Amino acid sequence: MSSFHPLALLNALVYAILGIVIFVVAFIAIDKATPRDLWGEIVEGKNIALAIIVGFMSLGIAIIIAAAVHC
């Protein structure tokens, strides 16, 4: 059996937090670049098509960040 390495856990936590921060910053930047408020349009306007687009955009950003952190 392999032993527990606290440094490996610390690395995983640092990369997870870094990935979340980068994701939030990228999402805010894209939200500011669009002409309307994305969250308001989805929640208040009940725009399902925009919600699907934003969901796929979020998945794309997450995949890019995961690939960059994994290297």
mmJSON file of the N, C-alpha and C atoms, coordinates in Angstrom:
{"data_MODEL":{"atom_site":{
"group_PDB":["ATOM","ATOM","ATOM","ATOM","ATOM","ATOM","ATOM","ATOM","ATOM","ATOM","ATOM","ATOM","ATOM","ATOM","ATOM","ATOM","ATOM","ATOM","ATOM","ATOM","ATOM","ATOM","ATOM","ATOM","ATOM","ATOM","ATOM","ATOM","ATOM","ATOM","ATOM","ATOM","ATOM","ATOM","ATOM","ATOM","ATOM","ATOM","ATOM","ATOM","ATOM","ATOM","ATOM","ATOM","ATOM","ATOM","ATOM","ATOM","ATOM","ATOM","ATOM","ATOM","ATOM","ATOM","ATOM","ATOM","ATOM","ATOM","ATOM","ATOM","ATOM","ATOM","ATOM","ATOM","ATOM","ATOM","ATOM","ATOM","ATOM","ATOM","ATOM","ATOM","ATOM","ATOM","ATOM","ATOM","ATOM","ATOM","ATOM","ATOM","ATOM","ATOM","ATOM","ATOM","ATOM","ATOM","ATOM","ATOM","ATOM","ATOM","ATOM","ATOM","ATOM","ATOM","ATOM","ATOM","ATOM","ATOM","ATOM","ATOM","ATOM","ATOM","ATOM","ATOM","ATOM","ATOM","ATOM","ATOM","ATOM","ATOM","ATOM","ATOM","ATOM","ATOM","ATOM","ATOM","ATOM","ATOM","ATOM","ATOM","ATOM","ATOM","ATOM","ATOM","ATOM","ATOM","ATOM","ATOM","ATOM","ATOM","ATOM","ATOM","ATOM","ATOM","ATOM","ATOM","ATOM","ATOM","ATOM","ATOM","ATOM","ATOM","ATOM","ATOM","ATOM","ATOM","ATOM","ATOM","ATOM","ATOM","ATOM","ATOM","ATOM","ATOM","ATOM","ATOM","ATOM","ATOM","ATOM","ATOM","ATOM","ATOM","ATOM","ATOM","ATOM","ATOM","ATOM","ATOM","ATOM","ATOM","ATOM","ATOM","ATOM","ATOM","ATOM","ATOM","ATOM","ATOM","ATOM","ATOM","ATOM","ATOM","ATOM","ATOM","ATOM","ATOM","ATOM","ATOM","ATOM","ATOM","ATOM","ATOM","ATOM","ATOM","ATOM","ATOM","ATOM","ATOM","ATOM","ATOM","ATOM","ATOM","ATOM","ATOM","ATOM","ATOM","ATOM","ATOM","ATOM","ATOM","ATOM","ATOM","ATOM"],
"id":[1,2,3,4,5,6,7,8,9,10,11,12,13,14,15,16,17,18,19,20,21,22,23,24,25,26,27,28,29,30,31,32,33,34,35,36,37,38,39,40,41,42,43,44,45,46,47,48,49,50,51,52,53,54,55,56,57,58,59,60,61,62,63,64,65,66,67,68,69,70,71,72,73,74,75,76,77,78,79,80,81,82,83,84,85,86,87,88,89,90,91,92,93,94,95,96,97,98,99,100,101,102,103,104,105,106,107,108,109,110,111,112,113,114,115,116,117,118,119,120,121,122,123,124,125,126,127,128,129,130,131,132,133,134,135,136,137,138,139,140,141,142,143,144,145,146,147,148,149,150,151,152,153,154,155,156,157,158,159,160,161,162,163,164,165,166,167,168,169,170,171,172,173,174,175,176,177,178,179,180,181,182,183,184,185,186,187,188,189,190,191,192,193,194,195,196,197,198,199,200,201,202,203,204,205,206,207,208,209,210,211,212,213],
"type_symbol":["N","C","C","N","C","C","N","C","C","N","C","C","N","C","C","N","C","C","N","C","C","N","C","C","N","C","C","N","C","C","N","C","C","N","C","C","N","C","C","N","C","C","N","C","C","N","C","C","N","C","C","N","C","C","N","C","C","N","C","C","N","C","C","N","C","C","N","C","C","N","C","C","N","C","C","N","C","C","N","C","C","N","C","C","N","C","C","N","C","C","N","C","C","N","C","C","N","C","C","N","C","C","N","C","C","N","C","C","N","C","C","N","C","C","N","C","C","N","C","C","N","C","C","N","C","C","N","C","C","N","C","C","N","C","C","N","C","C","N","C","C","N","C","C","N","C","C","N","C","C","N","C","C","N","C","C","N","C","C","N","C","C","N","C","C","N","C","C","N","C","C","N","C","C","N","C","C","N","C","C","N","C","C","N","C","C","N","C","C","N","C","C","N","C","C","N","C","C","N","C","C","N","C","C","N","C","C","N","C","C","N","C","C"],
"label_atom_id":["N","CA","C","N","CA","C","N","CA","C","N","CA","C","N","CA","C","N","CA","C","N","CA","C","N","CA","C","N","CA","C","N","CA","C","N","CA","C","N","CA","C","N","CA","C","N","CA","C","N","CA","C","N","CA","C","N","CA","C","N","CA","C","N","CA","C","N","CA","C","N","CA","C","N","CA","C","N","CA","C","N","CA","C","N","CA","C","N","CA","C","N","CA","C","N","CA","C","N","CA","C","N","CA","C","N","CA","C","N","CA","C","N","CA","C","N","CA","C","N","CA","C","N","CA","C","N","CA","C","N","CA","C","N","CA","C","N","CA","C","N","CA","C","N","CA","C","N","CA","C","N","CA","C","N","CA","C","N","CA","C","N","CA","C","N","CA","C","N","CA","C","N","CA","C","N","CA","C","N","CA","C","N","CA","C","N","CA","C","N","CA","C","N","CA","C","N","CA","C","N","CA","C","N","CA","C","N","CA","C","N","CA","C","N","CA","C","N","CA","C","N","CA","C","N","CA","C","N","CA","C","N","CA","C","N","CA","C","N","CA","C","N","CA","C","N","CA","C"],
"label_alt_id":[null,null,null,null,null,null,null,null,null,null,null,null,null,null,null,null,null,null,null,null,null,null,null,null,null,null,null,null,null,null,null,null,null,null,null,null,null,null,null,null,null,null,null,null,null,null,null,null,null,null,null,null,null,null,null,null,null,null,null,null,null,null,null,null,null,null,null,null,null,null,null,null,null,null,null,null,null,null,null,null,null,null,null,null,null,null,null,null,null,null,null,null,null,null,null,null,null,null,null,null,null,null,null,null,null,null,null,null,null,null,null,null,null,null,null,null,null,null,null,null,null,null,null,null,null,null,null,null,null,null,null,null,null,null,null,null,null,null,null,null,null,null,null,null,null,null,null,null,null,null,null,null,null,null,null,null,null,null,null,null,null,null,null,null,null,null,null,null,null,null,null,null,null,null,null,null,null,null,null,null,null,null,null,null,null,null,null,null,null,null,null,null,null,null,null,null,null,null,null,null,null,null,null,null,null,null,null,null,null,null,null,null,null],
"label_comp_id":["MET","MET","MET","SER","SER","SER","SER","SER","SER","PHE","PHE","PHE","HIS","HIS","HIS","PRO","PRO","PRO","LEU","LEU","LEU","ALA","ALA","ALA","LEU","LEU","LEU","LEU","LEU","LEU","ASN","ASN","ASN","ALA","ALA","ALA","LEU","LEU","LEU","VAL","VAL","VAL","TYR","TYR","TYR","ALA","ALA","ALA","ILE","ILE","ILE","LEU","LEU","LEU","GLY","GLY","GLY","ILE","ILE","ILE","VAL","VAL","VAL","ILE","ILE","ILE","PHE","PHE","PHE","VAL","VAL","VAL","VAL","VAL","VAL","ALA","ALA","ALA","PHE","PHE","PHE","ILE","ILE","ILE","ALA","ALA","ALA","ILE","ILE","ILE","ASP","ASP","ASP","LYS","LYS","LYS","ALA","ALA","ALA","THR","THR","THR","PRO","PRO","PRO","ARG","ARG","ARG","ASP","ASP","ASP","LEU","LEU","LEU","TRP","TRP","TRP","GLY","GLY","GLY","GLU","GLU","GLU","ILE","ILE","ILE","VAL","VAL","VAL","GLU","GLU","GLU","GLY","GLY","GLY","LYS","LYS","LYS","ASN","ASN","ASN","ILE","ILE","ILE","ALA","ALA","ALA","LEU","LEU","LEU","ALA","ALA","ALA","ILE","ILE","ILE","ILE","ILE","ILE","VAL","VAL","VAL","GLY","GLY","GLY","PHE","PHE","PHE","MET","MET","MET","SER","SER","SER","LEU","LEU","LEU","GLY","GLY","GLY","ILE","ILE","ILE","ALA","ALA","ALA","ILE","ILE","ILE","ILE","ILE","ILE","ILE","ILE","ILE","ALA","ALA","ALA","ALA","ALA","ALA","ALA","ALA","ALA","VAL","VAL","VAL","HIS","HIS","HIS","CYS","CYS","CYS"],
"label_asym_id":["A","A","A","A","A","A","A","A","A","A","A","A","A","A","A","A","A","A","A","A","A","A","A","A","A","A","A","A","A","A","A","A","A","A","A","A","A","A","A","A","A","A","A","A","A","A","A","A","A","A","A","A","A","A","A","A","A","A","A","A","A","A","A","A","A","A","A","A","A","A","A","A","A","A","A","A","A","A","A","A","A","A","A","A","A","A","A","A","A","A","A","A","A","A","A","A","A","A","A","A","A","A","A","A","A","A","A","A","A","A","A","A","A","A","A","A","A","A","A","A","A","A","A","A","A","A","A","A","A","A","A","A","A","A","A","A","A","A","A","A","A","A","A","A","A","A","A","A","A","A","A","A","A","A","A","A","A","A","A","A","A","A","A","A","A","A","A","A","A","A","A","A","A","A","A","A","A","A","A","A","A","A","A","A","A","A","A","A","A","A","A","A","A","A","A","A","A","A","A","A","A","A","A","A","A","A","A","A","A","A","A","A","A"],
"label_entity_id":["1","1","1","1","1","1","1","1","1","1","1","1","1","1","1","1","1","1","1","1","1","1","1","1","1","1","1","1","1","1","1","1","1","1","1","1","1","1","1","1","1","1","1","1","1","1","1","1","1","1","1","1","1","1","1","1","1","1","1","1","1","1","1","1","1","1","1","1","1","1","1","1","1","1","1","1","1","1","1","1","1","1","1","1","1","1","1","1","1","1","1","1","1","1","1","1","1","1","1","1","1","1","1","1","1","1","1","1","1","1","1","1","1","1","1","1","1","1","1","1","1","1","1","1","1","1","1","1","1","1","1","1","1","1","1","1","1","1","1","1","1","1","1","1","1","1","1","1","1","1","1","1","1","1","1","1","1","1","1","1","1","1","1","1","1","1","1","1","1","1","1","1","1","1","1","1","1","1","1","1","1","1","1","1","1","1","1","1","1","1","1","1","1","1","1","1","1","1","1","1","1","1","1","1","1","1","1","1","1","1","1","1","1"],
"label_seq_id":[1,1,1,2,2,2,3,3,3,4,4,4,5,5,5,6,6,6,7,7,7,8,8,8,9,9,9,10,10,10,11,11,11,12,12,12,13,13,13,14,14,14,15,15,15,16,16,16,17,17,17,18,18,18,19,19,19,20,20,20,21,21,21,22,22,22,23,23,23,24,24,24,25,25,25,26,26,26,27,27,27,28,28,28,29,29,29,30,30,30,31,31,31,32,32,32,33,33,33,34,34,34,35,35,35,36,36,36,37,37,37,38,38,38,39,39,39,40,40,40,41,41,41,42,42,42,43,43,43,44,44,44,45,45,45,46,46,46,47,47,47,48,48,48,49,49,49,50,50,50,51,51,51,52,52,52,53,53,53,54,54,54,55,55,55,56,56,56,57,57,57,58,58,58,59,59,59,60,60,60,61,61,61,62,62,62,63,63,63,64,64,64,65,65,65,66,66,66,67,67,67,68,68,68,69,69,69,70,70,70,71,71,71],
"pdbx_PDB_ins_code":[null,null,null,null,null,null,null,null,null,null,null,null,null,null,null,null,null,null,null,null,null,null,null,null,null,null,null,null,null,null,null,null,null,null,null,null,null,null,null,null,null,null,null,null,null,null,null,null,null,null,null,null,null,null,null,null,null,null,null,null,null,null,null,null,null,null,null,null,null,null,null,null,null,null,null,null,null,null,null,null,null,null,null,null,null,null,null,null,null,null,null,null,null,null,null,null,null,null,null,null,null,null,null,null,null,null,null,null,null,null,null,null,null,null,null,null,null,null,null,null,null,null,null,null,null,null,null,null,null,null,null,null,null,null,null,null,null,null,null,null,null,null,null,null,null,null,null,null,null,null,null,null,null,null,null,null,null,null,null,null,null,null,null,null,null,null,null,null,null,null,null,null,null,null,null,null,null,null,null,null,null,null,null,null,null,null,null,null,null,null,null,null,null,null,null,null,null,null,null,null,null,null,null,null,null,null,null,null,null,null,null,null,null],
"Cartn_x":[0.837,0.0,0.877,0.385,1.137,0.787,1.712,1.49,0.833,0.234,-0.433,0.611,0.486,1.41,0.651,0.873,0.153,0.459,1.662,2.018,1.184,0.858,0.006,-1.395,-1.916,-3.221,-3.183,-2.12,-1.967,-1.903,-1.17,-1.106,-2.482,-3.237,-4.578,-5.479,-5.408,-6.222,-5.837,-4.542,-4.077,-4.545,-4.395,-4.825,-6.338,-7.084,-8.541,-8.982,-8.401,-8.746,-8.328,-7.152,-6.683,-7.616,-8.056,-8.978,-10.309,-10.828,-12.101,-11.97,-10.885,-10.671,-10.564,-9.818,-9.681,-11.028,-11.81,-13.129,-14.028,-14.053,-14.904,-14.464,-13.175,-12.675,-13.041,-12.887,-13.231,-14.73,-15.546,-16.996,-17.404,-16.815,-17.122,-16.683,-15.522,-15.047,-15.993,-16.47,-17.408,-18.743,-19.177,-20.422,-20.321,-19.177,-18.986,-18.876,-18.401,-18.222,-19.536,-20.547,-21.836,-22.639,-23.53,-24.271,-25.316,-25.776,-26.782,-26.241,-26.939,-26.59,-27.037,-26.08,-26.411,-27.27,-26.867,-27.591,-29.008,-29.154,-30.48,-31.375,-30.809,-31.579,-32.03,-31.18,-31.534,-32.574,-32.344,-33.212,-34.509,-34.39,-35.582,-36.328,-35.577,-36.193,-36.575,-36.145,-36.441,-36.011,-34.831,-34.317,-33.593,-34.27,-33.72,-32.601,-32.765,-31.732,-30.419,-30.486,-29.279,-28.686,-29.523,-29.035,-28.263,-28.75,-28.055,-26.712,-26.695,-25.444,-24.437,-24.88,-23.984,-23.492,-24.343,-23.921,-22.826,-22.998,-21.963,-20.695,-20.847,-19.685,-18.92,-19.644,-19.014,-18.268,-18.876,-18.193,-16.919,-16.981,-15.801,-14.678,-15.023,-14.002,-13.422,-14.267,-13.801,-12.869,-13.189,-12.322,-10.972,-10.959,-9.704,-8.845,-9.478,-8.734,-8.218,-9.028,-8.588,-7.391,-7.419,-6.305,-5.043,-5.22,-4.049,-3.447,-4.304,-3.812,-3.189,-3.711,-3.225,-1.81,-1.41,-0.084,1.054],
"Cartn_y":[-1.182,0.0,1.239,2.244,3.489,4.334,5.158,6.001,7.319,7.977,9.254,10.354,11.194,12.313,13.623,14.326,15.589,16.639,16.603,17.57,17.368,16.131,15.852,16.404,16.282,16.856,18.371,18.976,20.424,20.878,20.154,20.481,20.406,19.384,19.226,20.382,20.767,21.89,23.203,23.437,24.679,24.737,23.641,23.633,23.741,23.149,23.254,24.694,25.325,26.723,27.627,27.391,28.182,28.018,26.808,26.569,27.258,27.23,27.894,29.399,29.967,31.414,31.822,31.074,31.378,31.255,30.239,30.066,31.254,31.692,32.824,34.098,34.334,35.529,35.473,34.316,34.18,34.379,33.837,33.994,35.456,36.152,37.574,38.379,38.049,38.772,38.573,37.367,37.11,37.79,37.804,38.48,39.975,40.573,42.006,42.302,41.337,41.55,41.474,40.859,40.755,42.028,42.362,43.622,43.615,42.451,42.379,41.605,41.708,40.966,39.519,38.604,37.2,36.614,36.817,36.211,36.768,38.071,38.674,38.194,38.041,37.565,36.118,35.312,33.911,33.785,34.464,34.3,35.085,36.373,37.214,37.035,36.912,36.792,35.375,34.396,32.977,32.543,33.017,32.721,31.369,30.319,28.968,28.764,29.344,29.2,29.818,30.979,31.612,30.791,30.188,29.34,28.138,27.556,26.422,26.872,28.005,28.543,28.826,29.462,29.78,28.501,27.497,26.219,25.558,25.548,24.968,25.809,27.129,28.008,27.71,27.5,27.176,25.848,24.862,23.575,23.729,24.534,24.77,25.427,26.445,27.102,26.128,25.313,24.347,23.31,22.858,21.876,22.49,23.728,24.415,24.591,25.005,25.193,23.863,22.812,21.491,21.004,21.233,20.818,21.624,22.917,23.754,23.398,23.092,22.745,21.355,20.476,19.102,18.99,19.895,19.822,20.064],
"Cartn_z":[0.0,0.0,0.0,-0.665,-0.697,0.519,0.886,2.052,1.633,2.588,2.346,2.266,1.229,1.049,1.221,2.327,2.547,1.485,0.933,-0.097,-1.364,-1.681,-2.839,-2.619,-1.412,-1.083,-1.179,-0.696,-0.776,-2.228,-3.054,-4.483,-5.129,-4.809,-5.373,-4.945,-3.686,-3.199,-3.857,-3.999,-4.639,-6.083,-6.813,-8.209,-8.336,-7.421,-7.459,-7.209,-6.209,-5.916,-7.065,-7.619,-8.757,-9.955,-10.217,-11.326,-11.123,-9.9,-9.615,-9.769,-9.286,-9.406,-10.878,-11.66,-13.086,-13.785,-13.42,-14.017,-13.708,-12.475,-12.082,-12.804,-12.877,-13.574,-15.056,-15.682,-17.105,-17.321,-16.425,-16.565,-16.398,-15.44,-15.244,-16.453,-17.024,-18.207,-19.388,-19.578,-20.671,-20.402,-19.136,-18.771,-19.046,-18.763,-19.015,-20.512,-21.294,-22.733,-23.506,-22.916,-23.592,-23.365,-24.311,-24.179,-23.06,-22.637,-21.57,-20.385,-19.261,-18.06,-18.241,-18.319,-18.575,-17.466,-16.225,-15.112,-15.016,-15.184,-15.131,-16.258,-17.433,-18.581,-18.395,-17.767,-17.54,-16.429,-15.312,-14.143,-14.304,-14.631,-14.711,-16.027,-17.116,-18.426,-18.799,-17.983,-18.235,-19.645,-20.052,-21.38,-21.343,-21.732,-21.661,-22.684,-23.86,-24.89,-24.418,-23.803,-23.277,-22.142,-21.321,-20.233,-20.771,-21.86,-22.472,-23.04,-23.711,-24.275,-23.164,-22.094,-20.981,-20.308,-20.212,-19.643,-20.463,-21.771,-22.635,-22.624,-22.528,-22.432,-21.136,-20.052,-18.774,-18.852,-19.493,-19.675,-20.502,-21.542,-22.377,-21.593,-20.803,-19.978,-18.975,-18.355,-17.368,-17.99,-19.198,-19.874,-20.209,-20.654,-20.978,-19.724,-18.632,-17.374,-16.866,-16.943,-16.478,-17.301,-18.597,-19.441,-19.114,-18.845,-18.531,-17.168,-16.195,-14.868,-14.858,-15.681,-15.727,-16.284,-17.148,-17.785,-16.856],
"occupancy":[1.0,1.0,1.0,1.0,1.0,1.0,1.0,1.0,1.0,1.0,1.0,1.0,1.0,1.0,1.0,1.0,1.0,1.0,1.0,1.0,1.0,1.0,1.0,1.0,1.0,1.0,1.0,1.0,1.0,1.0,1.0,1.0,1.0,1.0,1.0,1.0,1.0,1.0,1.0,1.0,1.0,1.0,1.0,1.0,1.0,1.0,1.0,1.0,1.0,1.0,1.0,1.0,1.0,1.0,1.0,1.0,1.0,1.0,1.0,1.0,1.0,1.0,1.0,1.0,1.0,1.0,1.0,1.0,1.0,1.0,1.0,1.0,1.0,1.0,1.0,1.0,1.0,1.0,1.0,1.0,1.0,1.0,1.0,1.0,1.0,1.0,1.0,1.0,1.0,1.0,1.0,1.0,1.0,1.0,1.0,1.0,1.0,1.0,1.0,1.0,1.0,1.0,1.0,1.0,1.0,1.0,1.0,1.0,1.0,1.0,1.0,1.0,1.0,1.0,1.0,1.0,1.0,1.0,1.0,1.0,1.0,1.0,1.0,1.0,1.0,1.0,1.0,1.0,1.0,1.0,1.0,1.0,1.0,1.0,1.0,1.0,1.0,1.0,1.0,1.0,1.0,1.0,1.0,1.0,1.0,1.0,1.0,1.0,1.0,1.0,1.0,1.0,1.0,1.0,1.0,1.0,1.0,1.0,1.0,1.0,1.0,1.0,1.0,1.0,1.0,1.0,1.0,1.0,1.0,1.0,1.0,1.0,1.0,1.0,1.0,1.0,1.0,1.0,1.0,1.0,1.0,1.0,1.0,1.0,1.0,1.0,1.0,1.0,1.0,1.0,1.0,1.0,1.0,1.0,1.0,1.0,1.0,1.0,1.0,1.0,1.0,1.0,1.0,1.0,1.0,1.0,1.0,1.0,1.0,1.0,1.0,1.0,1.0],
"B_iso_or_equiv":[0.0,0.0,0.0,0.0,0.0,0.0,0.0,0.0,0.0,0.0,0.0,0.0,0.0,0.0,0.0,0.0,0.0,0.0,0.0,0.0,0.0,0.0,0.0,0.0,0.0,0.0,0.0,0.0,0.0,0.0,0.0,0.0,0.0,0.0,0.0,0.0,0.0,0.0,0.0,0.0,0.0,0.0,0.0,0.0,0.0,0.0,0.0,0.0,0.0,0.0,0.0,0.0,0.0,0.0,0.0,0.0,0.0,0.0,0.0,0.0,0.0,0.0,0.0,0.0,0.0,0.0,0.0,0.0,0.0,0.0,0.0,0.0,0.0,0.0,0.0,0.0,0.0,0.0,0.0,0.0,0.0,0.0,0.0,0.0,0.0,0.0,0.0,0.0,0.0,0.0,0.0,0.0,0.0,0.0,0.0,0.0,0.0,0.0,0.0,0.0,0.0,0.0,0.0,0.0,0.0,0.0,0.0,0.0,0.0,0.0,0.0,0.0,0.0,0.0,0.0,0.0,0.0,0.0,0.0,0.0,0.0,0.0,0.0,0.0,0.0,0.0,0.0,0.0,0.0,0.0,0.0,0.0,0.0,0.0,0.0,0.0,0.0,0.0,0.0,0.0,0.0,0.0,0.0,0.0,0.0,0.0,0.0,0.0,0.0,0.0,0.0,0.0,0.0,0.0,0.0,0.0,0.0,0.0,0.0,0.0,0.0,0.0,0.0,0.0,0.0,0.0,0.0,0.0,0.0,0.0,0.0,0.0,0.0,0.0,0.0,0.0,0.0,0.0,0.0,0.0,0.0,0.0,0.0,0.0,0.0,0.0,0.0,0.0,0.0,0.0,0.0,0.0,0.0,0.0,0.0,0.0,0.0,0.0,0.0,0.0,0.0,0.0,0.0,0.0,0.0,0.0,0.0,0.0,0.0,0.0,0.0,0.0,0.0],
"pdbx_formal_charge":[null,null,null,null,null,null,null,null,null,null,null,null,null,null,null,null,null,null,null,null,null,null,null,null,null,null,null,null,null,null,null,null,null,null,null,null,null,null,null,null,null,null,null,null,null,null,null,null,null,null,null,null,null,null,null,null,null,null,null,null,null,null,null,null,null,null,null,null,null,null,null,null,null,null,null,null,null,null,null,null,null,null,null,null,null,null,null,null,null,null,null,null,null,null,null,null,null,null,null,null,null,null,null,null,null,null,null,null,null,null,null,null,null,null,null,null,null,null,null,null,null,null,null,null,null,null,null,null,null,null,null,null,null,null,null,null,null,null,null,null,null,null,null,null,null,null,null,null,null,null,null,null,null,null,null,null,null,null,null,null,null,null,null,null,null,null,null,null,null,null,null,null,null,null,null,null,null,null,null,null,null,null,null,null,null,null,null,null,null,null,null,null,null,null,null,null,null,null,null,null,null,null,null,null,null,null,null,null,null,null,null,null,null],
"auth_seq_id":[1,1,1,2,2,2,3,3,3,4,4,4,5,5,5,6,6,6,7,7,7,8,8,8,9,9,9,10,10,10,11,11,11,12,12,12,13,13,13,14,14,14,15,15,15,16,16,16,17,17,17,18,18,18,19,19,19,20,20,20,21,21,21,22,22,22,23,23,23,24,24,24,25,25,25,26,26,26,27,27,27,28,28,28,29,29,29,30,30,30,31,31,31,32,32,32,33,33,33,34,34,34,35,35,35,36,36,36,37,37,37,38,38,38,39,39,39,40,40,40,41,41,41,42,42,42,43,43,43,44,44,44,45,45,45,46,46,46,47,47,47,48,48,48,49,49,49,50,50,50,51,51,51,52,52,52,53,53,53,54,54,54,55,55,55,56,56,56,57,57,57,58,58,58,59,59,59,60,60,60,61,61,61,62,62,62,63,63,63,64,64,64,65,65,65,66,66,66,67,67,67,68,68,68,69,69,69,70,70,70,71,71,71],
"auth_comp_id":["MET","MET","MET","SER","SER","SER","SER","SER","SER","PHE","PHE","PHE","HIS","HIS","HIS","PRO","PRO","PRO","LEU","LEU","LEU","ALA","ALA","ALA","LEU","LEU","LEU","LEU","LEU","LEU","ASN","ASN","ASN","ALA","ALA","ALA","LEU","LEU","LEU","VAL","VAL","VAL","TYR","TYR","TYR","ALA","ALA","ALA","ILE","ILE","ILE","LEU","LEU","LEU","GLY","GLY","GLY","ILE","ILE","ILE","VAL","VAL","VAL","ILE","ILE","ILE","PHE","PHE","PHE","VAL","VAL","VAL","VAL","VAL","VAL","ALA","ALA","ALA","PHE","PHE","PHE","ILE","ILE","ILE","ALA","ALA","ALA","ILE","ILE","ILE","ASP","ASP","ASP","LYS","LYS","LYS","ALA","ALA","ALA","THR","THR","THR","PRO","PRO","PRO","ARG","ARG","ARG","ASP","ASP","ASP","LEU","LEU","LEU","TRP","TRP","TRP","GLY","GLY","GLY","GLU","GLU","GLU","ILE","ILE","ILE","VAL","VAL","VAL","GLU","GLU","GLU","GLY","GLY","GLY","LYS","LYS","LYS","ASN","ASN","ASN","ILE","ILE","ILE","ALA","ALA","ALA","LEU","LEU","LEU","ALA","ALA","ALA","ILE","ILE","ILE","ILE","ILE","ILE","VAL","VAL","VAL","GLY","GLY","GLY","PHE","PHE","PHE","MET","MET","MET","SER","SER","SER","LEU","LEU","LEU","GLY","GLY","GLY","ILE","ILE","ILE","ALA","ALA","ALA","ILE","ILE","ILE","ILE","ILE","ILE","ILE","ILE","ILE","ALA","ALA","ALA","ALA","ALA","ALA","ALA","ALA","ALA","VAL","VAL","VAL","HIS","HIS","HIS","CYS","CYS","CYS"],
"auth_asym_id":["A","A","A","A","A","A","A","A","A","A","A","A","A","A","A","A","A","A","A","A","A","A","A","A","A","A","A","A","A","A","A","A","A","A","A","A","A","A","A","A","A","A","A","A","A","A","A","A","A","A","A","A","A","A","A","A","A","A","A","A","A","A","A","A","A","A","A","A","A","A","A","A","A","A","A","A","A","A","A","A","A","A","A","A","A","A","A","A","A","A","A","A","A","A","A","A","A","A","A","A","A","A","A","A","A","A","A","A","A","A","A","A","A","A","A","A","A","A","A","A","A","A","A","A","A","A","A","A","A","A","A","A","A","A","A","A","A","A","A","A","A","A","A","A","A","A","A","A","A","A","A","A","A","A","A","A","A","A","A","A","A","A","A","A","A","A","A","A","A","A","A","A","A","A","A","A","A","A","A","A","A","A","A","A","A","A","A","A","A","A","A","A","A","A","A","A","A","A","A","A","A","A","A","A","A","A","A","A","A","A","A","A","A"],
"auth_atom_id":["N","CA","C","N","CA","C","N","CA","C","N","CA","C","N","CA","C","N","CA","C","N","CA","C","N","CA","C","N","CA","C","N","CA","C","N","CA","C","N","CA","C","N","CA","C","N","CA","C","N","CA","C","N","CA","C","N","CA","C","N","CA","C","N","CA","C","N","CA","C","N","CA","C","N","CA","C","N","CA","C","N","CA","C","N","CA","C","N","CA","C","N","CA","C","N","CA","C","N","CA","C","N","CA","C","N","CA","C","N","CA","C","N","CA","C","N","CA","C","N","CA","C","N","CA","C","N","CA","C","N","CA","C","N","CA","C","N","CA","C","N","CA","C","N","CA","C","N","CA","C","N","CA","C","N","CA","C","N","CA","C","N","CA","C","N","CA","C","N","CA","C","N","CA","C","N","CA","C","N","CA","C","N","CA","C","N","CA","C","N","CA","C","N","CA","C","N","CA","C","N","CA","C","N","CA","C","N","CA","C","N","CA","C","N","CA","C","N","CA","C","N","CA","C","N","CA","C","N","CA","C","N","CA","C","N","CA","C","N","CA","C","N","CA","C","N","CA","C"],
"pdbx_PDB_model_num":[1,1,1,1,1,1,1,1,1,1,1,1,1,1,1,1,1,1,1,1,1,1,1,1,1,1,1,1,1,1,1,1,1,1,1,1,1,1,1,1,1,1,1,1,1,1,1,1,1,1,1,1,1,1,1,1,1,1,1,1,1,1,1,1,1,1,1,1,1,1,1,1,1,1,1,1,1,1,1,1,1,1,1,1,1,1,1,1,1,1,1,1,1,1,1,1,1,1,1,1,1,1,1,1,1,1,1,1,1,1,1,1,1,1,1,1,1,1,1,1,1,1,1,1,1,1,1,1,1,1,1,1,1,1,1,1,1,1,1,1,1,1,1,1,1,1,1,1,1,1,1,1,1,1,1,1,1,1,1,1,1,1,1,1,1,1,1,1,1,1,1,1,1,1,1,1,1,1,1,1,1,1,1,1,1,1,1,1,1,1,1,1,1,1,1,1,1,1,1,1,1,1,1,1,1,1,1,1,1,1,1,1,1]
}}}
